[in-house]
Amino acid sequence: MFVMDMNTKDEHLSEDLYSQADAAAALMKTLSNTARLMILCQLVEGERSVAELEKNLDTKQPNVSQQLARLRMEGYVTTRRDGRTIYYSLADDRVAAVIRNLHMTFCPR
C-alpha cells in the first residue's frame, strides 16, 4: 500500500494551487485589455465573424483580428470556417463563466 506523508500531499496541493493561480492571473491579464474584453463579451452570446465583431464593436478589422489572434493563441477562442468567413467562439467554459459574472456585476439591466 502506498502512503503519502502530509508534506508530500501539501507540496502537490501547493503546486496545483499555484498552477491554477497562474491560469487565473493569465486570464485576468487578458481581460485587462478593453478590446479583448469587449470581444469576449460578444462571443459569450455566440459565435461571431470578424465582420460582425467589427460592426458590433465599432472598430477596424485589423484591431479585431489582432485581438482575436491573441485570444486564439492563449486558447480562449476557437474558429470555424464557412467558405471565406471565419467564425470565432469561446473555447473555454471558464472564460464564459467569468464573462457572465462580470456582465452581471457591471452591466445590470
C-alpha angles and dihedrals in degrees: 000000000000114000121190116205118227094252092058091046091050091049091053091046090049092049091050092047091051090048091052091045090052090052092049092048091051090052092048090051090052092048091051088077110085095211093052092045091052091049091051090048088056093046094051085069092053143292119320137187122234089253092053092048091047091053097042094047095040093229138119125275096242091057093048092047092049092052093044090052090055092047090048093048089053091050096245097117135035133198140230123191123216109179106302095343123091117204123203127208137168114279098189125060090204090062091051091051092051092047091049091050091049090049092052090049101043105023106045115169 
